[in-house]
């Protein structure tokens, strides 16, 4: 178990900066997700921590030891690949024992460690099977057992659940979390699936164009995204752009909306995000200032409604600006498409964003 | 399965029968005649093993057979080892001139053996390698190598590099990865490549003919020489033995490695 520290690491492929001056620390025993769209550099970063790629600049430390020039087979890491990469010429047992055997371990201690690892992933009875006789979820578990049986300093997972169907993926997320807790190994998980990152990890690093744009606990990033990219990539958001004047935000159409306390101090352009589930809609104008009722901000017309069981997503046209609102089922009656509505929210739910992502 | 109309299915069977007859009838007749008393293919058939007895006393044919087998086995071992190593290098590494090297691997297969043989004769003569069994071996390895590389590379194309990465992530050295993961996974390709090498060498007439010295020759060259002197049924006998041997080898290997079907 170990702390992993990445400092000012860059890697360029030809003219493409795959990873651009990234610094991030992974604390001992933590479960980290590296989240980003394809081409954001998350997999390259993971492969550098593993030792499959070597940085052009910067340092990578595992447990204080500089490893950026150590080849993968001497880094004492465990890795789970997107396609599992189980050895087809070996049984489940043989796959799990491989990492111990190449280290020169033999006999009873290997057998015991393999049995323990298979027990942990609940695959004991299938030890003699071949990989092609297993289901996707079972292969996933074998890959996990194989990666942790050698007691690696850090466990690296490269989109390990992306090949599974949705129901199985949710099960495996819970399973993965349980196993990681039990083993206590520092875990770095690469994914492009925001729900997966939110539900599974202790901390998330969001990558874009080879840089980390924000890093923090899932709740913090969700509640306080620093940029429009973070706000829209992790969850959904309405983005409002305007100019700060007299402590309120004047939108392009002329509407003025209240800003949360402390954020209207600096005049100039400002972009804000508001989560759709924080936006409320009602048929009649709420009484301004009444307890529990947020003030009205906009009026609009419902253009579309997506029903998804427990909630409905409304798309509202507010004089040319589209606003999304998610309304939990129960309580208010559904609004029909075409009906005029009032759109409102608490000023405190408005999230001021930084001017850009540092690069746009 | 789509069922063909009855008359088409009948036609199909007739066609397959025709193909098989075309392939095997000459071989069957040759094998039958090796047991026939008449040296001139005369009927009625009278059984005998006298040609096999005569073959056992024909030192020229027996020596040539042993030479052929030795050269074929050595060619198989050397060409398969070199070809597999070359395929792995082409699969794993990018290096300057890789594409040119790959492109240059194919043309030798299309060059007529007559021309390869002439070129080798001139080259071996000029460099002092000379003629003889060692020159034949060298020539056969050169002829077999592209076949091995192409067959093994085709197998490697279906092999995922992630498997080697996974082995390395588990602490395996390059050699451990090759021995325990890569080679077992591409074994069917290596065996197929070895069979090609064996066939190229054992069948080889033209290049062997050019590089052989009198008295030190291979079976195809010896058979050719014997036929020119006058046909004897011993040729039928030795050919029958070789046909049975080669076909059993192919059957065993193809059964064992299940070619054409996924394991």
Boltz contact constraints between the chains, C-beta under 6 A:
constraints:
  - contact:
      token1: [A, 72]
      token2: [B, 168]
      max_distance: 6.0
  - contact:
      token1: [A, 72]
      token2: [B, 169]
      max_distance: 6.0
  - contact:
      token1: [A, 73]
      token2: [B, 168]
      max_distance: 6.0
  - contact:
      token1: [A, 73]
      token2: [B, 171]
      max_distance: 6.0
  - contact:
      token1: [A, 73]
      token2: [B, 172]
      max_distance: 6.0
  - contact:
      token1: [A, 79]
      token2: [B, 169]
      max_distance: 6.0
  - contact:
      token1: [A, 81]
      token2: [B, 162]
      max_distance: 6.0
  - contact:
      token1: [A, 85]
      token2: [B, 162]
      max_distance: 6.0
  - contact:
      token1: [A, 85]
      token2: [B, 163]
      max_distance: 6.0
  - contact:
      token1: [A, 85]
      token2: [B, 166]
      max_distance: 6.0
  - contact:
      token1: [A, 87]
      token2: [B, 181]
      max_distance: 6.0
  - contact:
      token1: [A, 89]
      token2: [B, 184]
      max_distance: 6.0
  - contact:
      token1: [A, 89]
      token2: [B, 185]
      max_distance: 6.0
  - contact:
      token1: [A, 98]
      token2: [B, 170]
      max_distance: 6.0
  - contact:
      token1: [A, 99]
      token2: [B, 170]
      max_distance: 6.0
  - contact:
      token1: [A, 99]
      token2: [B, 171]
      max_distance: 6.0
  - contact:
      token1: [A, 102]
      token2: [B, 171]
      max_distance: 6.0
  - contact:
      token1: [A, 102]
      token2: [B, 172]
      max_distance: 6.0
  - contact:
      token1: [A, 102]
      token2: [B, 176]
      max_distance: 6.0
  - contact:
      token1: [A, 103]
      token2: [B, 171]
      max_distance: 6.0
